[in-house]
Amino acid sequence: MASYRHFPNKQALLGAVAASGFNRLYLAMKNDGQNQPANMQLLAVGVAYINFAIKNPSLYRLMFGTPNIIRSNFPELIEARDKSYQCCFDAVISTSGTNDELAQKQALSLWALVHGYSSMMIDGAIEYPKRNPSALKDFIVEKLTIPMPENKK
């Protein structure tokens, strides 16, 4: 097989595909969030995450649902995964104006919320936005309301 000329084994190949997926997720979140006002970046990043997962279900499952890939020691995979999470954290900082332990907890909450929501959508456990696409933004805004400092409004 031609792929094994470039990768020593199947795990390395899947790790490279997963790293590519995390890089694509990062770009989707960054591109959707970067031109938004501070109070909209968090929403844009969350929606971009969910839309990426829904449009790329197999890749998304590989990125998050393959334990031997997730726990592997591929530096490019770890870097791409961390960069994706950092984009989420940066959106929280932009929205809240803080860079402290609370911001870390809020970023993890966002990541967990959009991850769980995406996984449930892909698995057919919920169909809410399919019936009402604008409801996705409303859902994220409702669940991830972060108080804005007066100077950020």
N, C-alpha and C positions, 0 to 999 in steps of 0.2 A: 504494500500500500504506500502511496506517495506521502501520505501524512506522517508516516513513521520515519521518513527520511529527515523530517524537520523536528520531530518530537521523539524523545526516547521511549515513551509509553503512552497508553491511553489517558492516564491521569494528567500527564503534562499537556496533552492536547486539550482535554476538557478544561484544565486550569487556564490555558491561553484563551479559550473561547469565553470562559467566565470573566476573565480580566477585560476582554474586549467589551463584554456586556456591561460591566461596571463603568468602563470609560464612556460608553454610549449613554448610560443612565446619568452619569455626571454631566455630560454635555447637554442632555435634555433639561436637567434641572437648572444648570447654570444659564443656559440660553433663555429659558422661560422666566427666570427670576431676575436676571441682571438689569433689565430695562424697566423694571417695575419700581414704583415708589416704595420707600422703606416699609410702609404698612401693608403692602401687597406681596412682598417677596416670599414670605412664608407660605402664603396661599399658592402662589405660582409654583414653588418648588414641590409642594405636596401634590398638587394636581399633575405636574409633570411626572413625578414618580409613579403615580397610579396609572396614568395614561401609558407610560413606558411598559409597565408590567402587563397591562391589558393587551397592548399591541404586540408584545413579544413573550407570550406565556411560556414557551419551551425554554427560551434563553433565561428568563426570570427564574424558572424552577431550577435550572442548572446553577445559576448564580447563588441561590439561597437554599436550595433543597438537596444538595448533594454533599453530605457531611465530609467525605474524604477530600472533596475539592475545597470546601469552605475552610477546613482545618489544615490544608496543605501549606507547605512552606515555599510557595512561589512568590518571590518578591514583587513581581509585576501585578499579581493578583491582589496581594495585600495592599500595595500602593493604590491601585485603582479602587478597591473597596473603601479604603480610608478616605480617598479623595471625594468619593460620592457622599460619604457621611459628613465630611467637612463642609460640603456645599449646603447640606441641611443645617448644620451648626451655624454657618455664616448667615443663613437666612434668619435664624432665630436671633442672632446678635443684631442684625440689621433691624429687625422688627422690634425687639425689646430694648435695644440700646445698652445691653449689659453683656459682660463677658465673664461670668462667674459660674458658680456651681448650679445656680438656678437655670441659667442658660443651657448648661450641659444636660440637666434633667429634662428641660423642655425639648431640646433637640432629640434626645433619646425617645421621648414620648411621641414626637412627630414621626420619627423613623418607625417606631413600633406600630403606630396607628396606621400609617399609609401602607406599611408592609402587610399587616393583618388584613386590612381592607382589600388590598390588591390580591392577596392570596385567596381570600374568600370570593372575590369576583371571578378570578380565573377558574376556581373549582366549582363555580355555579351555586355557591351557598347563599349569595345575595345577588340581586339584580337591580337594586334601587336606581342607580344612575342610568341604566339602560332604558328604564321607563321615563326618566326625567333627568336628562343630562345636566341641567343647571343645578340639580340637587347635589352633585358632587362638591361643587364649590361651597354651597351652603353647609354641607356636612363638615367639611374641613374647617371652615370659619367657626362653626359652632363648637367643635371639639378642641380647636387649637387657638382659642382666643388668648392672646398674650397682651397684657396691658402695655400700652404705649406710653413712654415718658412724654411729657408736655412738649418738649422740643422736637419730637419726631413726627408729630401729627401734621 
